[in-house]
Amino acid sequence: MAWEYVCPHCQLVQGRFEQSQVSDVQLGLDQLTPEEWQDIITNDEDGTNRIWVTCDTCQQVFDQYPERTVLPHLYS
C-alpha cells in the first residue's frame, strides 16, 4: 500500500510514499476533519491511497485565469 499525491486537474503524480515509510500522522492527515478526508482522499483497488491536491502549475493557471475553476473544460 502507498500514499500518492495527485493533482485532480492534470493528474500529475506529485509524490508517492510507501506506507511502510510514512504514516498518515507523519503526513499530517490526522489533522483533517472527516469531511476533508472524504473530499480529498480516495482508495484504489490496489490499495493505493490517493490524496488529491492541486499542483503548483494548475494553481498558477487558476490564479491567473479564475474562470477555469468554474469551467473546467477550458483547462484542457
C-alpha positions in Angstrom: 0.0 0.0 0.0 1.1 3.5 -0.7 0.2 7.2 -0.3 0.2 9.1 -3.5 -0.3 12.8 -4.0 -2.2 13.5 -7.3 -3.4 16.7 -8.9 -7.2 16.4 -9.6 -6.9 18.7 -12.7 -3.9 17.4 -14.7 -3.5 14.0 -13.0 0.2 14.7 -12.2 1.6 12.4 -9.5 3.4 14.9 -7.2 4.8 12.4 -4.8 4.5 8.8 -3.6 5.3 7.2 -0.3 5.1 3.5 0.6 3.0 3.1 3.7 5.9 1.3 5.4 8.0 4.6 5.0 5.5 7.0 6.5 2.2 7.0 8.4 -0.9 9.2 7.9 0.1 11.0 11.1 3.6 11.8 9.7 1.9 13.2 6.6 -0.4 15.4 8.8 -3.5 13.7 7.6 -4.7 13.2 11.2 -5.4 16.9 11.2 -8.2 16.6 8.6 -11.8 16.5 9.6 -13.8 13.5 8.4 -15.4 15.7 5.7 -12.0 16.9 4.5 -10.7 13.3 4.5 -13.7 12.2 2.4 -13.2 15.1 0.0 -9.5 14.7 -0.8 -8.6 11.0 -0.2 -9.6 8.0 -2.2 -8.5 4.4 -2.1 -7.9 2.3 -5.2 -8.4 -1.4 -5.7 -4.7 -2.0 -5.5 -4.5 -0.4 -2.0 -3.1 3.0 -3.1 -4.4 5.9 -1.0 -4.7 8.9 -3.3 -4.5 12.4 -1.8 -6.0 14.8 -4.3 -4.2 18.2 -4.1 -3.8 20.9 -6.8 -0.3 21.1 -8.1 1.6 24.4 -8.3 1.2 24.7 -12.1 -2.5 24.3 -12.0 -2.8 26.6 -9.1 -0.9 29.3 -11.1 -3.2 28.8 -14.0 -6.3 29.2 -11.7 -4.8 32.2 -10.1 -4.2 33.8 -13.5 -7.5 32.6 -15.1 -10.1 32.2 -12.3 -12.8 31.4 -14.8 -11.1 28.0 -15.4 -12.2 26.9 -11.9 -15.9 27.2 -12.9 -15.4 26.0 -16.5 -13.0 23.0 -16.1 -13.3 22.1 -19.8 -11.3 25.3 -20.6 -8.3 23.8 -18.8 -7.7 21.1 -21.5 
